Amino acid sequence: MQEGVMREWLESSHLAGGNIAYIEQMFEAYLDDPTAVSDEWRNMFDSLPTNDHAVDAKLSDVREQFRTLAKNKLKQAGGQSSVADQKQVRVLQLINAYRFRGHQHANLDPLGLWKQEEVPDLSLAFHDLTKDDLDREFNVGSLAVGSETMKLKDIHKALEDIYCGPIGAEYMHIVSTEEKRWIQQRLEGVRGKPSFDKEQQTGILRELTAADGLEKYLGSKFPGAKRFSLEGGDSLVPLLKSLIRRSGEQGTQEVVIGMAHRGRLNVLVNVLGKKPQDLFDEFAGKHAANKGSGDVKYHMGFSSDFATPGGDVHLALAFNPSHLEIVNPVVMGSVRARMDRLQDPKGDKVLPITIHGDAAIAGQGIVQETFNMSKTRAYQVGGSVRVVVNNQVGFTTSKQEDARSTQYCTDIAKMVQAPIFHVNADDPEAVVFVTQLALDFRNTFKRDVVIDLVCYRRHGHNEADEPSATQPLMYAKVKKHPVPREIYAERLSKANVVSEDDAKQWVQDYRDALDKGEVVVEEHRPMRKHSVDWSPYVGNDWDVDYDYKVSKSTLATLGEKIAQYPEEHKLNSRVAKVYQERMKMAKGDKPMDWGFAETLAYATLLDKGIHIRLTGQDSGRGTFFHRHAVLHNQKDASTYMPLNHIKDDQGVVEIYDSVLSEAAVVAFEYGYATAEPKSLVMWEAQFGDFANGAQVVVDQFLSSGEQKWGRLCGLTLLLPHGYEGQGPEHSSARLERFLQLSADHNWSVCVPTTPAQVFHMIRRQQLRPVRRPLVVMTPKSLLRHPLAISEMSDLENTGFQNAIAEIDDLDPKKVKRVVLCSGKVYYDLLQERRKREQDDVAIIRIEQLYPFPAEEVAEIMKDYQHVKDFVWCQEEPQNQGAWYSSQHNFWAAIPSGAQLTYRGRAASAAPAVGYLSEHNKQQQKLVDEALTIK
């Protein structure tokens, strides 16, 4: 028959869709067993370009081979095929149609509201098959149902059960044949009817009872209070518990979960094991007086240990704001830090789980950014399990034509070829089966996988909302629809698995347990000792003492190490020149520049065994060609990092050029830094202007995470900032925004102006026992400014100067004006003053604007108590920069009775002008006004 089918294919429309499907099935059969196909087919496949017949062999090679055959009209393919052969082709086309499009007819919506379009491909008639064919035997190809041949009616029923039941599987978009076949074998092998024993079924029912019971309890105890109920999506609880149990069985040690508000309280109590009484206290408004400003209960994180067949698994639910989806890259960063700590590069020991809403996963751009990061060197975590609690409505938006432009809310996942399993949440056994399938796929292929839990929302967006005002038909159905626990209890009762009395008793037992207020999760275990000790960093303020000393000999040795590279590593001529100059700096023959001092700071930390992670769009080279931490061989494109060759037992250094993203990347690095205090974690913006692409991360996490949630984080942001006439998009890192967010000593904001300062600042960030963010306005033109240099002696046994006094030999008694400033403008002022040979104006640099170094500035001011004229000078417009947010500190620093005036650009809606000539005029004017005493 196969020879006839081959002829049928060649004499038909060559490569029409159905024929392609047939070829693919024959090729898969050949890959399994070359003897399973006829000699003609085997010879054909044997002649293809191969890679040991890898299962990922491109089908395009097969197609191209057959195009050639068809064109040449091979004699052995001549003749007319039999009707039976044509029918066989049609049956295989039908099987493939269900694999591609069966999900469109699956029984997914618990409410039955989905309007499913007609899919002609799934009808027998579309494939020229009739009722007369139903009792005929056909070869099933690669259909994994345990038989080589079946009657058409049985094939059709199996396809309906597998692909149009409570599970809708989308996986045929995946390129990898191996991955597709893996899914087919497991999906088709159970024919849509996964088997669970009595113990598993009763366990699922108990978990649904807990999910339903908590919501009803909270609804009666705290009527009208916001809790963002899980009701309708109750199967999320057995889904998560099944996921954790199975992952532990397979060797996972830690699970990190990120989710928004929907169902969060239920997950906290019924999965992570938070004490119900603690939750009730939060509803009642009780809180500890020393816990910062706090946050609402459905934003709070939690940690616990969970017993599984493979041992206890540590669970961490990430803290998150109401900004939907932004927690996902935070989770990824936390997972990557744990992987690095456990020396787990493949993600075998740590599992990320992210839980999404249907409206948010389709609507929020951060989702695409996070998917895009999933397979990159800097951000891969071995795949994530992504669960969508698809309650078919986003606040009050439920019409698909309003919510998204795709058929499914999960279509974005296809960009990374993630399989997507849609499942009816009212069928908890299907949910658990899909969950296990998804986890096994992730652990096998280390790729993202999506579970679309199609459910509904029993109440409004929150419990005080009235959903029928905007979704009248949906909520008419919801009111009549039984809860998942009732549906499953009835199903088990009819199967004689659980009696009605037992099911009712479990409801009462759970309510009684809630009354007691103790942990209700059987698998909950007392948490083992934390793998990371944060206690050394708790309670310390920014000015705490630390050991900043480094010897001259150590600096000299490390300086030469970072200036060396293998002779055979051919460098670009300009880069080679940089390294020649660095060797001179290391030997003390030349003052050091910014790039050398920064790299030397990293080397001193690596010498102490400290781990360093730096990412950014151009972090290896540096946007402004100054860092060159990663050297590229001009002959073979191989790379070399001198920082990796300090000594044998040095710390690990990771420097990655990032994906072109700000929001997801900064969120990822925040997550990493909150999970690993012993690492120096840095993100560098290409230009500081682009950092506001991550404004949500700055506002909701970096600036306020400690105050709201008690989360320490040592992330450093390097933000190139300075006015050099490059226009409004390449001048300002929006210093004013960071200063406006500064309070409670939540972070440090620094504007270093010398190589020695950046050396000390980087070391201070990691060596002092404080873990709060550091925001740095890094320079651009100063990287090569002839005055912005330092000597090796400036690094020895000294630390960061929060304020720098006048450096020229001025007589303080002659000084009539003191100019305070930060950043690059200092050098403009200094050069102009020296040009004028002016000795009546002193210039003081504030290198740390927040927390303001009042004591150090006061010490400097002792020489100027007689001065009445003080100026704050800045490059930024008056409504930007440091003036508005910090002038209260400047006023407090100057002597009583003195006057403080502003010199700088006038207020402006844009950060900078777009014309170099206008920039130069403005710059000269502000320098003149700052130095000229009238």
N, C-alpha and C positions, 0 to 999 in steps of 0.2 A: 504493500500500500504506500510506503514512504516514497518509492520511486515515482509512483503516480502523482503523489502530492507535489513532489519536486517539479515534475513536468507542468502540473497545474499552476504552480507559482510562476514558472518561467514564462508560460504562455498567457498569463493574466496581465494585470497592470504593473508588472514588475515589482515595484516597491510600494504598493499601496499600504495603508496603515495596518490592515489585517495580516498581510503577508509579512510585514516586518515583525509583527507579534509572533507569527508562526516561526520565522527564522530564529528569533530570540529563544523560543522554547526549545527548538531543535538544538540550538547551540548550547543551552543550559544542560540538556540531556547528554550531549556530547562531552561537556566538561565533567559531568558526573561519571560517565562511563562511555568511552568512545565506541564500544561494541554495541551500545544501545541504539545506534542509528545505522542506517543502511550504508553499504560501501560507498555509494555515490556521495552521500552527505559527509561521511567520514573523510573521504579523499578531499572533498572541498574544504572542510575545516582544517585538515592537516596541512593544506597548502597556504593557510593564512599566516601572516606575520605573527609570531608568537613571542610570549615571554614565559616560557614553560607552561603554556596554556593557563596563565593566571586567571582566576575567576573574574578579575576586573578587565580582562581583554576587551578592547573597544568593539562594540557592536558595529561601529561605523566601518571597521575593517571587513566585517562579514558583508555588510550592505554593499560596499564598494566592489567586492569580489563578485557579487551576484549581478551588479550592474554590468560588469564586463561580460559575464556569461550571457546575460540576456542580449547584450548588444551583438555578440558573436553568434547567437542562435545555434548553440551547440547541438549537434545531431542527437546526442543521447538524451536530450531534453525534448525532442520532438514528439509528435503524436498527441492524441487526445486523451485526457485523463478520464477516469470513470467518475460517475456521479458520486460514488461512495468517497472517492478521494477528495472531491470538492466539499462534500459535507464535513469530512474530517477537518479540513482547513477552517471551515466555518465554526466548528465547535471550539477549536483552539482560539479563534478570534473572540468567541463569546467569553471564554475564560479570561482572556486578557482584558476584555471590556469591563468585566466585573472588578478586576484588580485596579483598573484605572479609575472607574467611575461608580463603583458600587456604593461608595460612601454617600453619594448624592441621594440615594434611596434608602439609606439606613434609618432605623427607628431611633433617632437620637433625642428628640424633644419630649421631655416628660409631659408637657402640656399639650402636645400635638398641634402647636400653632404654626410650625414652620411650613411654608408653602414650597414644596419640593417641585422643581421643574421636571418635566418629562425628559428621560434619558433614553432615546431610541436605541442606543447601543446595547442596552440591557434586555431588549426583547428578542425572542427567538426569531421573529419575522425579519428583523433587521439583518440577520445573518443568513437569511434564506433557509431557515430551519422551520419545520412544520410539526403539527401534532403527530403526523405519521412517523416522525423521527424519534419520538419520545422513548420508545421501547428498544431503539437500536443501541448497540454497544459501540462506544467510541474510545479511542485512546485519549487519556486525560493529560498527556504531555507532562509538564512539571507540576500539575496540580497535586499538592501534597496531602492527599486524602487516603493514602494507604493502598490504593488499587491502581493498576496500570490501565484498566478499562472499566467503564461504567456505562449504564444506560443514560441516555440524554436527560431523562426526567430526574434521575438521581444526581447527575452532574449539576443540573439547573437548581435543584433544591439545595445541594451543598453550597453552591455559590451564593444563593439567597441567604442561607444561614450564616455563612462566613462574613459576607461583605455588606449585607443589608439588614442585619439584626441590630442589637444594641451597641455594636461597635462599628464605626466607620473609619476605615484605615486609609490614610493617604501616604503612600510610600513609593509609587511608581515614578515620581519626579527625581528620585535618587539616581545618580549616575552609576554608582558602584553596583555591579551585578551581584557580588557577594552579599552585600547588605540587603538587597531586595530579596534574594533567595532565602536569606536567614529569616527575614520577617515572614515570607510566604510559608515556609515550613512550619513555623510556630503558630501562625494564625490559622492556616488551613488544616493543620494537624488536629485541631480540636473542633473543627467544623462549627465554630461560633458558640460552642457549648462547653466552656471550661468546667472541669470537675473539681469540686471541693468536698472534703469529708465533713462529717457532722461537727467535729471540733472546730474546724475553720468556719463553718457556717454560723454556729452559735457565737463564735468570737466576733464575726462581722455584725451580727444582730446586737450584741452587747455594745459594740462601738457606736452603732447607730442610735441605740438607746441613750448612750451618754451624750452624743451630739444633740439629740432632740431634747433630752432631759435638762441640760444646762440652759438652753435657750428658754424653755418654758419656765424654769425656776427663776431666771433673771427677769423675765417678763412679768412674773407675778410679784417678785420681791421689789423690783425697781421699775415700776410701770412708767413708760414714757422716756426713760433714760436711754441715751444713745449707747448702743452696743454693736451695731452693724452685724445683725444676726446672720448666722450661717444657714438658717432654716430654708430648705429647698436644695441646698448644696451639702446636706449632711454627710454624704459619702466621702467628703474630703477627709474626714477623720479616719475611717478605715483605709483610705488611700494612703495617707501619710504614715500610719502605723505599719501598714504592710510594706511600704517603701523602706522604712527604717529597719524593720526586722530583717527583710531580705538583704539589705545592704550590709548589715552587721554580719549576717550569715556568710557573706562573700568577702569579708575582711575589712570592711569600712570601720574606721575608728572614730571619725568625726563627721557630723552632718551639720551644715550651715543652711539655715532657712531664711528666706526673705519673702515678706508678704505685706500686702496693704491691710486695710482695716477690716474688710469683709471676712467674718469668721475668725478673726485673730484671737478674740477672747476664748473662743471654743478650742482653738488649737493650743493656746497657752494652758488651759486646764486639762483638756482631755488627751493631749499628745505629749506636751512637755512636762506636765505634772506640777504646774503652779498650784499652790494651795487655794481652793475656792475661797477660804476665809480672807486671804490676802486680796483677792479680787473684790470680794464684797466690801472690804474696808476702803478700797479705792472708789467704789460706787458711793460709799458713804462720805467721801471727801477726806478721809484720814490720810495723813502723810507725815513722814519724818521731817523735823524742822531743819535738819542740816543737809538736805538732799538737793540743794540748788533750787532753780525755779520749777523743775519738774515738767511733766508733759501729761497729756491725756492718756488714759489707760490703754487705748487701742493703738498707741504708738510705742509702747514699752517693749523692750527686748527681754530675753530670759535665757538661762542656761541650765541644763540638767543632764543627767546620765540615764540611759534607757537600756534595759537588759534585752539582749537578742540571743539567738542560738549560737552566734559566733563570739559572744562576749559583750560587755557594756559598750555602748556607743555614746559619745559625748554630743549633745545637741546644743546648738546655739541659734536662737531666733534673733535676727538683727533688729536693732532699734531703727525706726524709720519715721519720716515726716508724712504729711498728707500728700505730698507731691508724688503722685503715682508713678511707679516704675523706676524712680531714681535709686531705690535701694538695690536694684539688681546688680549693677556693676560694683556696688559696695560689697555685696555678698561675694562676688567673684574675687575681689581683692582679698577679702578675709580668707577665702578658700586657698588662694595662691600662697598666702603667707603660711598657712598651716601645712600645705604641701611641702613648701621649702623647709619648714622646721622639721617635718617628719621624713625629709629626704625621699619624697614621693613624687617624682617628676611626671608620672603618668596619671595620677589621680586615683590610685587604687585604694587609698586610705581615707580620703576626704571626699564627701559628696555634697555638691551644691544643689539645693532645691529652691526654685523661685516660684511664687504663686501670684498669678496675675488676674486681673479682671478682663472681661471680654472687650469692653470699650477702651480700656487703657492699653492693652497690648497692641491693639490696632491703631490707637491714636497718638501714642507718645513716641517721639523720635528716639528717645534714649534706648528703646527696645532694639531698634535697628543698629544703633551703635554698639550695643552689648553683643548682639549676634555677630556683628562684624569682627569683634575682638576674639571670638571664641576659639579660633584655630591659629592665632598669631603667637609668635614666640614669647612676647612679653606678657600675654594675658591669658593663655590657654589654661584651663583647669580640668582637662580630661573629660569635658562634656558636662552639661547640666540637665537635670530633669526639670522641665518647665510645666507647671500645672496651671491651666486656665479655669478659674471658677466662672464659668460662662452662664451667668443668670439672665442673659439675653436683654439686658437693659443697663445703660450707664446713666445713673441718677434718674433723669426722666426721658432720656433718649433711647428709643428702642427700634425705630425704623432703620433697617439696614442702609437705606439710601441716605440717611443722615449720619450714621455712625462710622461708615467706612466705604471704600470703593472696591472691596474684595468680597468674594463669596463667603469666606470664613474669616473670623477674627484672627485666626492663626496663620494666615497665608504668608505673613512676613517670615516665618520660620523656614520657608522653602528656599530662602536666599542662601542658607547654609546646608541645604539638603537634609534637614532634620525630618525624620518620620513624624507624622502627626496622627495621633489616635483620638478620634472623637468618640465619646462614650456617654450613654444615657445614664445620668446620675441616679435614676430610680432603680437601676439594676446594679446593686453593689458587688455582685459576683463578677460581672463584666468589668466593673471598675477595678477591682483588685487584680483580675487577670491582666488587664491592660497595664496596670501599674507594674506588675512583675515583668511583663514583656518589655516595657519601656526601660526599666532599670537594667535588665539583662542586655538590652541593646546598647545602652550607654556604657556599661562596663566592658562589653565586648569590643566596641568600635571607638570608644572614647569620643563620642560625638553628642551634640545636643539632641534631645528628644522632647516632644511636646505631647501632653495629655490634655485634651479639650473636654473638661468635665461639664457636659451640657445639663444645666439645671434650671432653677428659677429662684426668684427672691420673694419670700413669702410676705415680707413687709415692704415698706418704702425704702428709699436710700438709707434712712435711719428710721427708728421706730416711731418717731413723732410725725413722720411724713405720711401723706395720703396718696398712695400710688394710683388709685383708680381714677384720679383726676386727669391723669395723662395716659394711662394704659388701662382703659375700662374693660376691654375684652380679655386682656391677659389676666387681670385680677378677678374677673368673674370666674375664670377657670381656676385660678389659684385657690380661691375660697372653697371650692368644691373638691379640690385635689387632696388626697390623703398624703400624709408625710411619708418619707422614705422608710422610716422604721415600721409604720403600719403595713406598708406594701410588702416589705420583706418578711415581717412576722407572719403575715397571712400566707405567704408563699411557703415558708418553712413549716407552718402548721399543716397545710394541705399535703406536704411531703412527709408528714409524721417525723419531722426532725425536732421541732420544738412545740410544746403544747401552748395553747392560748394562755393558760394559767401561769406557766413559767414566764412567758413573755411579759405579762402584766406584773408579775412579781419583780422582775428585773427593773422595771420602771420605778417601782416603789423603793427597791434597794438602792438605786442610784440617787433618788431624791433624799433618802435617809443619809447617804454618804455626804451629800452636799450640806445637809444640816449640820453635820459634824465638822465640816470645814477643812478636813484633812485631805491629803493627796488622794485622787481617785484613779490614778493610772497604775495598774498592776506592775507594769514594767519599770516604773520609776525607781531609781536607785540613788542613794546619797552620792553627791558628786565627789569624784576622786580629786586628789590634789591638782590644782591647775598646772598645766604644762608651762604656763608663762606667769611669772611673778611680777605683778605690777606694783607691789607695795613700796619698792624704793622710790617710786615716782609720785606717790600720793602725798598731798599736803605741802609740797615744796613750791615756793614762789620763784619768779623769774630771776631774782638776784641771789639765789642760793649759791654758796661757795662750791667750787669744783676744782679738780686738779687739771689745770690747763698747760702745765709745763711740758716742754719738749726740748731736748738738748740740741746743741749745735751739731754734734757728731751724727745724731739720728737724722737731722734735717739734711745734712750733707749726703749721707748714704742714700736716703730715700730720694733725694733730689736727682741723684745720678741714675737711680733705678728707673724713675719715670721718664728719663730722657733717653733711654736705651731701647733699641729694637734690633732684631736679627738682621745681619748684613744682607741676607738673601731676600729680605722683605723690601721690595722696590717701592719707594714712596713717590708720590707726586712731588715735583720739585719745590713747590711752595710749602708743602707740609714738611719736607726734609729740612728746609730752611728754618722752620719753626722749631724743630727738634735740635738743630745745631745751636740755635740761640738758647734753648732750654738747658743744654749741657753747660753753656757758659754761665747761666744763672745758677745752676746747681753748684758750680765750682766757685761762685762768688766773683766771677769776672765781669758780671753785668747785673744791673738791678733787675729784679723780677717783675714780670708783668702779671696781669690778672689770671691768664690761663695757667701759668706755671704755679702760682700760689694756690689756686683752687685745686689743681690736680695734686699738689703736695699735701694739702689738707686731707684729701681722700687717702693718700698713701699712709699718712700717720695713723689714720683710723684703721685701715686694713692691717697695718703693722700690729695693732692691738687685737686683731681677730674680729673686728666689727664688720658686719655685713652692710654693704652699700647697694642701694637700688636707685637708679636714675633713669627716668623715661621722659620723653618729649619728642616732638616731631623731628628735631634735628639734634638730639642730645649727644649723639656720638661725636659729631664734628663740632657742634655748636652753630647756632644760626649765623653768628658773625665770625665764623672761621677762627675761633679762639681756643677751643678745647682740645680737639683732636685726641680724644681718649681712645677712639677706635681707629686703627690705622689700616688703610686699604691697600693691598698689594696691587701695583699697577700692571703686573704681569698676569696674575691668575685670579684676581678679585678676592683672594683670601684675606682674612682680617687678623689683626694682632692687637692685643690690649696690654700695654706696659704695666698697667695697674694690676694685671693678673699675675705679675711676675715679681712681686715684692719679696716674698720669702715662701718657704714650703708650707708653713702653718698659718698663713695669712687669712684674713677674712675674705669672704666671697664678694666679688663686685659684679653687678649686673647693670649694663648700660644698653638700653634699647631705644631705637627710633620707634616712636609710637605710631599707631594709626592716626589718621587725621581727624581727631576728635578732641574736644576739651571736656565736655560734660562727663562722658563715660570714663575717660582716662583719669580725670581727677577723682571721680567717685571711686574708681578701682584702687587708686593709690591711697585714698583715705581709708578704705576698707583694709588694705594691707597694713597700713600704719597702726590701725586700731587693734590689730591682731598680733603685732610683733614690735614691741617696744625696743628690742635690742638691735634693730636695723635702722640705719639712716635712710629714710625714704624721701625721695625728691621728685618733683615734677617741674619741668621747665617749659614755659610757654615759648612758642616761636617768637612772638612779640607779646609783650604784656597786654596789649590792646585786646588780644583774643581770649584772655582769661575770663572775660565776662560770658563766654560761651558756657562756662561752668558756674554761673552765678548761683544757681539753685544749690549746688554742692557747697559753695562758700557760705551761703546764707543759712542753710538748714543743717549742715553737718559741721563744717570746719569752725565757724565762728561760735556756734551755740551748742554743739554736741555735748561738751562737758557740763555746761550749765543745765541743760535739759535732762540728760541721761547719765551724767557722770562718766562719760566715755573719754578717756585720754587718747591723744593722738599727736604724734611728733612729725607729721608731714611738713615738708618744706616746699614752698612755692617759689620758684625763681622766675621773676617776671621782668623781662627787659623793658626799661622805662627811661625816657629822656627825650628832650626836644632838640632835634637836629635838622628840622626843616623837612621831615619826611611825610608830613601831612597828618590828618586827623585819625588815620587808622594805624599809624606806626610811630606813635609818640608817647602814648599814655597807658599805663597799666591801671588807671583809675585808682590812684593812691587814696583819694578821698573816700571811696566806698569802703575800703578796708579800715580806714581810721574811724569812719562813722559806725562800723560794727564793733569797734574796740571797746570792751568793758570787762570788768571782773578779771582783768589780767588773763583774758581768754587766749591770747596769742602774742607774738612779738612781730612788730613791723619795723624792718630795718632798711636803711639806704646806705650801704657801705660805699666808701669813695676811694679806698686804696686796696691793693692786692693783699697787704697784711691784714686788713680788716676782714676781707672775705675768708682768708685762711682761718682766722680766729672765730669768726661767726659760724662757719661750718662745723668746726670742732666743738664749739660751745653747744650747738644744737644737740649733739649726740652725747657729749661727755658729762654735762651737768644733769643731775637727777630730776629732770623736768620733761614731761612729754606733752607739749602744747605746740600747735602749729607755728611755723615761722614763715612770714611773708616778706619776701625780699624784692625790692626794686633794684634789679641788677642793671648794670650800665651797658651801653652800646659803644659810643665813641670813646669812653674811658678805657675800653679794653686795650687801646693802643695810644692813649694820650701820653705825651712825654713827661707830664708831671705826675700821672697816676702810676707811680712805681714804688717799690719797697725794697729794702735791703734784707738780707738773711737775718741780720741782727734784730729786725723788727718782729721776727717770729719767735725768737728764743725767749722762753720763760716769761712771756707776757700773754695778755688776754685781749678780748674784744673791748674797744673803747666805745661806750655808748654816746659820748660826746667828745669832740676833739677841739682843744683850745687853739688860739691863734698860733700859727707855726713860724711866722716871720718875727724878727727881733724888733718888735715895736715897744716903745716906752708906754706902758699903760696910762701914765699920767697925761700923755699928750692925746690920748684917744677921746674923741668927741662923740663918736657914734659906734655902736656895735651892731653888726649885721649877723643875724641868725639865719641859717639856711641848711638845706639837705641836698645831697646828690650832686649831679653834674654842674649845676649852676655855680657851685663853689669855685671850680676852676676858672670859669668865666670871670667871676669877681676877682679872684686872686691875680689872674693875668692882667686884668685891666688896672687893678690897684698898683701892681708893680710897674706897669707901663707908665702910670702917672707919677710914680715915686711918692705915693700918698702914705702918710704915716698917722693920720688921725682917725682912721676907720679900722676897727678890728673885725675879724671874720671868725665866727664860731660855727662849727658843723655839728648838727644833731644827727648822729648815725643810727640811733634807735628812736623812732617817733612814738612807739608804744611798746610796752609801758614806758612812759616818759621818765627819763633818768634825772629826776629832780635833784638828787644829791650831787651828782657829778656836775650838772650845769651850775648849781649853786656854788660849788667849789671854784669853777672857772670864773664866775661872776664876781668873786671877791676882789679881783683886780679892777673892776669897773663900777664900783659903788658910786662914784662921782658922776658917771655918765647919765644923762637924762634922755638921750635920743637913741632909741632902739628900733631896729627894722627887722621885719621878717621878709626875706626875699625868696621867691620861688619862680620857676619857669611856667608852671601850670596857670591857667586862668584863675581869677580870684575865687570863683565859686567851686573850684576844684583844688587838687593838691592838699596840702596840710593846713592851710590857713583857717578855714571855718571849723574844722574838727579839732584842731590842736591849739588855737590861739589862747584858750584859757590856761594852757600849760605855759605858754610863752609869757603871758601876763604875770603868772605866779613866779616866774623865774627871774624877772628883772627887778631892780631895786624899787622900793616904794617911792612914789612920786615921779617916776620916769614915764616916758610916753613910748608906746609901741605903734608903729605904722606899717602899712603893707606896701611892698614894692614887688610888682610882678605884672603879668598880663591882666587886662580887664576881664571881667566876667564874660563868659562865652558859652553858648549852647554846644558848640563843637570843642573837642579837646585842643585842637591846633589848627592853624591855617594851612592851606594847601599849596601856597606859593613860597618858594625859598626866599625870594627877595623880601616878602612881607615878614617872613619868620625872622630874618636877619635884622630887620628894622626893629621889630618887637624885642628881640633879644638884647640888642644894643641899648635900647631905651630903658629896659628894666635894670640892666647893669648900671647905666649912668645914674638913674634915679636912686639906686641903692647906695652908691658911693658918693654922690654929690651932696654936700652939706650947704644949705642956703642960709 
